[in-house]
Amino acid sequence: WIAGGALVVDVRTPEEFAAGNYKGSINIPLAEIESKLKMFGSRDRLIIVYCRTGNRSELARQILEKNGFKNVINGGGLKDMPY
């Protein structure tokens, strides 16, 4: 998905994001997902969400799917993301 141009979203806090993040990712904290849906673009866009362990990113995936996004995967924790 990443090679295909997926949007990679870090749902951790801004402080966690600043301490280290996946190259090319954007930071939209879990608590702000629903208020920032427009930042995700098309409902058909490929989206990968990740956090520290995969728990918050799973909640983010569920929120996005509830709001009509069709191609969302939970990338797990930062350490799980491919480098």
HUWO-V141797 format. One record per residue. N is the residue number from 1. RES is the residue in three letters. OMEGA is omega in radians with two decimals (none if undefined). Layout:
# HUWO-V141797
<<N | RES | OMEGA> <N | RES | OMEGA>>
This chain:
# HUWO-V141797
<<1 | TRP | -3.13> <2 | ILE | 3.12> <3 | ALA | 3.14> <4 | GLY | 3.07> <5 | GLY | 3.13> <6 | ALA | 3.00> <7 | LEU | 3.14> <8 | VAL | -3.03> <9 | VAL | 3.06> <10 | ASP | -3.09> <11 | VAL | 3.09> <12 | ARG | 3.12> <13 | THR | 3.09> <14 | PRO | 3.13> <15 | GLU | 3.11> <16 | GLU | 3.14> <17 | PHE | -3.12> <18 | ALA | -3.11> <19 | ALA | 3.14> <20 | GLY | -3.10> <21 | ASN | 3.12> <22 | TYR | -3.10> <23 | LYS | 3.10> <24 | GLY | -3.13> <25 | SER | 3.02> <26 | ILE | -3.10> <27 | ASN | 2.99> <28 | ILE | -3.09> <29 | PRO | -3.12> <30 | LEU | -3.09> <31 | ALA | -3.09> <32 | GLU | -3.06> <33 | ILE | -3.04> <34 | GLU | -3.13> <35 | SER | -3.10> <36 | LYS | -3.10> <37 | LEU | -3.12> <38 | LYS | 3.14> <39 | MET | -3.10> <40 | PHE | 3.11> <41 | GLY | -3.07> <42 | SER | 3.09> <43 | ARG | 3.13> <44 | ASP | -3.10> <45 | ARG | 3.04> <46 | LEU | -3.09> <47 | ILE | 3.03> <48 | ILE | 3.08> <49 | VAL | 3.09> <50 | TYR | 3.11> <51 | CYS | 3.13> <52 | ARG | -3.08> <53 | THR | -3.11> <54 | GLY | -3.11> <55 | ASN | 3.14> <56 | ARG | 3.14> <57 | SER | 3.06> <58 | GLU | 3.08> <59 | LEU | 3.11> <60 | ALA | 3.11> <61 | ARG | -3.14> <62 | GLN | 3.12> <63 | ILE | -3.13> <64 | LEU | 3.12> <65 | GLU | 3.11> <66 | LYS | -3.13> <67 | ASN | 2.99> <68 | GLY | 3.09> <69 | PHE | -2.97> <70 | LYS | -3.02> <71 | ASN | -3.09> <72 | VAL | 3.03> <73 | ILE | 3.07> <74 | ASN | 3.14> <75 | GLY | -3.14> <76 | GLY | 3.13> <77 | GLY | 3.12> <78 | LEU | -3.12> <79 | LYS | 3.13> <80 | ASP | -3.09> <81 | MET | -3.11> <82 | PRO | 3.09> <83 | TYR | none>>
